[in-house]
Amino acid sequence: MQATYLNLYFVACDDNEIYKNKVRKQIRQWVDLIMTKKNQEWLVVYVAGQDAKRSNNYLGLKTSVYDKIRMDFSQGKQERCVYIRIHDPDGPGSDLWAGFVEKMKDSILSSFDMQVLQIQEDTRRLDMQRHMPGWNYCTFFILKEGLAQAFEIMTLYEEALIQYDELEASFFQVLRDKALAWFGHFGGADAGDDSGNILDFKRKDYRDLITKNVISVFDFRSYLFARQCRMLLKLQRIIEVCTRAQLFITSFITSIRENQDHLIENFAESWVFSACMNVVNECEPYYAHLSAADPTFTSRYNAVKADLLLTARRQLDKLGAKHGHLPNTAPFSIYLEVSKKDSPSVDNVNAPKGQITNQKLVEAISSVEAFDKMYMALSTRSIKSYDASSRSRAALTVHGDIAALKYVREKYDEAVRIFESMIWRYGEQEWSSIENSLLIKSLLKNAECLSSEDAEHYTDELVTNVARLDKAIRRSFLPMFSIAVISIIDDPALVESTSVEICIENHLPKSLHYDRLSLRLVGNDPEQIWFVIEDQVLNPGKNTFHLTSQTSTSGNYVVETCEMQIGKLVFSHNFMRAGQKKRVVRLNQDVKQLRARVSQPREICLGRSQRFAVCVETGSTPISEGKLSLESQTEGLEIAKTGKVDAIIRDAGYSLKNFWMAAAYTEYDHTSIFLKVELSCNGDLPVRILRSNIQPSKAYVVESQPSVEQWDITLFPKQTSTFVYRLVRRTSDEQDLDQLQSKVHFDVQYRTLKDEVEASVGAMLKSKLEEHKLGQHFRYVFTKMREAFLSSVDYTSYGLMDVVHLDDFDAELCESFLLHRDLKTKVQLLDLIEEFFEEHEAITIKTIKERCPGPVVSAVSFPLDIPTHKVLHTAELSFSAGNDVLVSDACPCVLRIKRSTYWTEDHSEDGLYEDFYYDVDVDYDNWLLAGKRRLRFKSKPGEVMEFPLSLVPLKTGNLLLPAVRVSAVSPNVFASTVYTNNAQQVLVKPKSKTATFFVEQQQRFLQSSYVQSPDRPVASPDSSQYSGRSLLREVMEEAAA
């Protein structure tokens, strides 16, 4: 980015002629030169002499050279001229100098803004061309960094940091796109790269390397990180510097290790150590005054500082293990790479020879004493920083490292003293595993030195003491015990219930009695199952136990953990450790155990509270009473509690007899209601209608029900079936109405063809498996068969043809869901399934009904709205005129309204009279109405009311009479109308009559009188003409009349 923002031209001329002839031309040429440059401002500064005096009109220079310069070079409202005086009596604080400085600031900022906008536009345009051929990241970097440096010059460090962060993000984008063609090599091979100051961005001419496209990845990332940290240090954000440094070091070390074949030995350890120490040393000078301003700053800064110091110290662990100063054991080997523990590869043999250049590290690895000195110094600094940041657990970890170093150096007293100071702290925080590991390190005698008698003695003492513990202690099975899961046993002839056979080998020389041995299996539904056995003896050597479970389920489960409890001591073994193959077992539903399942109810009643069905199968377990507990897995779903339920389940023997009996019946009554119900199938599967009926209500009695004995109606998707019922209103003297519902309910029983087929196939498969004593596998096998083979059955074809065709047997598919069984059982099941498919390739409806006599039946109940209190009016419109209705003549008529007595419930005086109104719906294209079109009246049952009206027909022909409707004023009264004149037509005739007459013409006039000759006499009118015309006039007058 160019560094020129403002150009100044100083003028010291008092002679108007010299200015006019020479100076003005020079200023003009200078301005033209500046205008050729982009985004630069300019000012003309007039320097007045000491003798210049102020006047009333702007310092008395109205006609001076300064006024001429202003007039010649000022552009509109933008002032381009500034006035100053060399020897100002007021000094530098005068108004003239203050205005000059302010004008310079405004001009510089204006130029800066224009240049920033220009660079941002160029950068955006170049970034949009990222995927075009010839795009260069280095060019993009130089352009964007110029913007960052401009912000830095203007002390806008936050904006400059944003630019560098965006450059880092764009670099990672290029890295993800694997487009690192602008970086020739990884780098890091120059002298001092492993120990150079990571925050020194002037250690190399990085910008020149970027401009020439020859910079390495190592140098580029070092330069970019140094620039970011410089901005953060300018902002005095040293905590963020340390945080970013930790993140940068831990992420970039991966790239360094990937390219370590081309680097010197121990390059990574030296670089990490140097980088951590450089960042800490750079941030320390800022710490004093920043901590004084913010009391919480000390804790936050020491936390990130301690992490950097510990990271640097861990490099000593690696170097010490490589050079023999530390053993290759924990905790020193924790951060050693696995590849470095093995023998060096062929590529490492050709690695460049050289040594690290960090003199402190070279001195540290030269001798054990120097190594220990630096190790202790860094550890001590880390502990102090962790203590200052209140991170006591992290400080304890470093204390443990120091104790381990003392232990290696055979300074046992110091090591034990440190261990003892740590043990009680971990004990207080309930970190038992760390506490126990430290206790083991503090022991004076190892287990290998114990004799058999001593081991037995300590075992007895252990068993006695664990029963007195307040809290449980967990330990691993190894090395005292070994455990293995053998098999699943579910044959009813061998075991009472499904069992898991496990083998435990006791390596102790003494028998142990354990309280509980449990094995946990994890799966889908339920998520976990525990198999348990209690109060057994574990003898020395191998022991076999059969564990049982109170939960009966079917499916594939993974063996997760096994626990053996001896008092408060719990031994556990995890079968799902990393690197260990999972053991998958298949469980079958135990047909002898109690089984419960929740499902949607087979009977659904709309308009009532939603219910669900709980099916309990006792199997072979006798049950006298029990408690059912349900827990909702959905938030907000409440399950209503019910009281105790008593039921006696027994086989009831009964027989059905059919006989006919005669009864009186009525075919039709005007007091009956015919109810039409249309039932449609909206699902994808056909259903078979088994039964339908109407349940009476408190207001209606069902007078007729369908008398179909054996229903066989198959309803296909989008098909409709109609049911008609006749209802009669109840009389008021009937009793026992409390048990009835307020609404009539339509009940229908049905069964989907899918349920019908699956129930029949399941029954046949279960019978076949039980014949070969494999009935315990039925639930699992049928579930898999239903998913694999029955899901593709065409049930529509079955409903039409009454034949079900099963898919062909797929041995590979069946074998896939029988993987986790023993070979013998798997072969038997495969043979039986194949034989079943061969026998039942096509299953007829007769076979289905015979093999499954009692399939599952579903039911649904719909409430139907029928008025319980109705007012019925009969309306009749009668004409008083004769048979002929003439157009435009008013026709008197009478509207008679009668209220029916059959539907009346309330016979009290209050309910006897009610307010109603009639409404005559007149089609004004055909009729005019004279009278009350709408009128309010009171009526009582049986009363006939008459209202006079007049109708005037407007057209001839057959006209429909206006419709009449009677409605109740109160919204609580349901009123209906029987209009006897509904769809009745009236013939309307015209008033005039037409007749046809044939009149003989007596005289034909050949020409008009005015064309006759004047000499010719005019004939007198014939009397016959007048008589004919008068006769025609009389006939027309009579017709008009």
PyMOL commands that set and color helices and strands:
alter all, ss='L'
color gray80, all
select helices_A, chain A and resi 16-35+65-73+91-93+95-128+137-153+157-176+206-211+217-234+238-258+260-262+267-293+297-322+338-341+346-349+359-364+368-388+392-408+412-428+432-442+447-449+452-466+753-771+775-788+790-792+795-801+811-816+823-839+845-851+909-912+1009-1011+1023-1040
alter helices_A, ss='H'
color red, helices_A
select strands_A, chain A and resi 6-11+41-48+81-85+473-476+481-489+499-506+512-522+528-538+541-548+555-566+569-574+584-587+595-599+603-605+613-617+672-680+687-695+700-704+713-715+720-729+744-752+803-805+842-844+858-864+870-879+885-886+891-899+914-921+927-930+934-939+944-953+957-960+963-968+974-979+985-989
alter strands_A, ss='S'
color yellow, strands_A
deselect
rebuild
show_as cartoon
